[in-house]
Amino acid sequence: MGGFAAGAVVAVAVGFAMQNILQNFVSGVILLAERSITESDILEVNGRIVQVKKMGTRATVARTRDEEEIIIPNSSLVQSSVTNF
């Protein structure tokens, strides 16, 4: 019985992880198809000003004013308020 419960917990965890990955992938496809955000765009995301360096199907790489590179999940760009300067 303990093995079944452990297996169920692992299955639920994998399900949640796959849901997040699929959500970011679909968001990436939408962003790439719409071209509403492109490389070199200046954005305000979650209160930070960033410049888009690379867009992928799962995440977008951006550089901050402090020259830090950050990885932004594409679902964040689709679901939250983003200002494109």
Secondary structure as GFF3:
##gff-version 3
##sequence-region A 1 85
A	DSSP	alpha_helix	2	34	.	.	.	ID=ss1
A	DSSP	beta_strand	42	45	.	.	.	ID=ss2
A	DSSP	beta_strand	48	55	.	.	.	ID=ss3
A	DSSP	beta_strand	59	64	.	.	.	ID=ss4
A	DSSP	beta_strand	69	73	.	.	.	ID=ss5
A	DSSP	alpha_helix	74	79	.	.	.	ID=ss6
A	DSSP	beta_strand	82	84	.	.	.	ID=ss7
###
